[in-house]
């Protein structure tokens, strides 16, 4: 904290404090769920402690998500409509995802770690570069849950409202509203 205070003295006041933490952050409780690197920190209310120390609002985010947001907002080579995955590997592995390009995601959608919303193929121009502006990525309806490791590919693929896509499912076709798709043992997928 003394380094942060020194920077504030050198550069002037700030309007807020942002903190990237390893491990899942329980926003409602104001604490980290698990933090193996620093024993005992699970009991500390980071926002309250840092807010009192710096007399500023404090925003806390998982380090992989914070890294993805930072890369997305500050990168000269990544536009607001591009796709960015920020992977952080240290003691554990975390991933923050910013999705854009031609994917459409409805309201109240949950995407868990390791989810891929990608293209089945890319049309190339005469120089071998992917052609922009062509629908290549799937559409995800409202109130959809996509669990960890699922892959959904293709511009003609639509996941209907109120669907659940199980972990490690591989989809290249549309799923009608209200369905659940599970990975079946060694046989592909099972649609319920």
DAVEN-V649777 format. One record per residue. SS is DSSP state (helix for helix, strand for strand, loop for the rest). NEAR is the number of other C-alpha atoms within 12 Angstrom. Layout:
BEGIN
ss = (SS & SS)
near = (NEAR & NEAR)
END
This chain:
BEGIN
ss = (loop & helix & helix & helix & helix & helix & helix & helix & helix & helix & helix & loop & loop & loop & loop & strand & strand & strand & strand & strand & strand & loop & loop & loop & strand & strand & loop & loop & loop & loop & strand & strand & loop & loop & loop & loop & loop & loop & loop & loop & helix & helix & helix & loop & loop & helix & helix & helix & helix & helix & helix & helix & helix & helix & loop & loop & strand & strand & strand & strand & strand & strand & helix & helix & helix & helix & helix & helix & helix & helix & helix & helix & helix & helix & loop & loop & loop & loop & loop & loop & loop & loop & loop & strand & strand & strand & strand & strand & strand & loop & loop & loop & strand & strand & strand & strand & strand & strand & loop & loop & loop & loop & loop & strand & strand & loop & loop & loop & loop & strand & strand & loop & loop & loop & loop & strand & strand & strand & loop & loop & loop & loop & loop & strand & loop & loop & loop & loop & loop & strand & loop & loop & loop & loop & loop & loop & loop & loop & strand & strand & loop & loop & loop & loop & strand & strand & loop & loop & loop & loop & strand & strand & strand & loop & loop & loop & loop & strand & strand & loop & loop & loop & loop & strand & strand & loop & loop & loop & loop & strand & strand & loop & loop & loop & strand & loop & loop & loop & loop & strand & strand & strand & strand & strand & loop & loop & loop & strand & strand & strand & strand & loop)
near = (14 & 11 & 9 & 19 & 18 & 13 & 14 & 19 & 13 & 11 & 10 & 11 & 16 & 18 & 14 & 18 & 27 & 25 & 27 & 25 & 33 & 33 & 30 & 27 & 31 & 23 & 19 & 12 & 17 & 25 & 29 & 32 & 25 & 21 & 23 & 17 & 15 & 16 & 12 & 14 & 21 & 23 & 19 & 21 & 24 & 32 & 31 & 22 & 23 & 25 & 22 & 14 & 18 & 26 & 18 & 19 & 20 & 25 & 26 & 33 & 29 & 30 & 31 & 32 & 31 & 30 & 30 & 28 & 28 & 23 & 25 & 26 & 18 & 14 & 15 & 11 & 13 & 21 & 17 & 19 & 18 & 24 & 26 & 29 & 29 & 25 & 23 & 24 & 15 & 14 & 12 & 17 & 19 & 27 & 32 & 31 & 29 & 33 & 30 & 25 & 27 & 28 & 32 & 27 & 28 & 22 & 17 & 16 & 24 & 23 & 32 & 25 & 29 & 24 & 30 & 36 & 41 & 34 & 28 & 22 & 17 & 20 & 18 & 13 & 11 & 8 & 8 & 9 & 10 & 16 & 17 & 16 & 17 & 20 & 26 & 29 & 37 & 35 & 36 & 40 & 31 & 23 & 23 & 32 & 32 & 39 & 28 & 25 & 23 & 29 & 34 & 39 & 31 & 30 & 30 & 26 & 30 & 31 & 41 & 31 & 27 & 25 & 31 & 35 & 44 & 31 & 27 & 26 & 33 & 33 & 37 & 28 & 25 & 27 & 30 & 23 & 22 & 20 & 23 & 26 & 35 & 27 & 25 & 16 & 10 & 10 & 10 & 15 & 24 & 20 & 23 & 17)
END
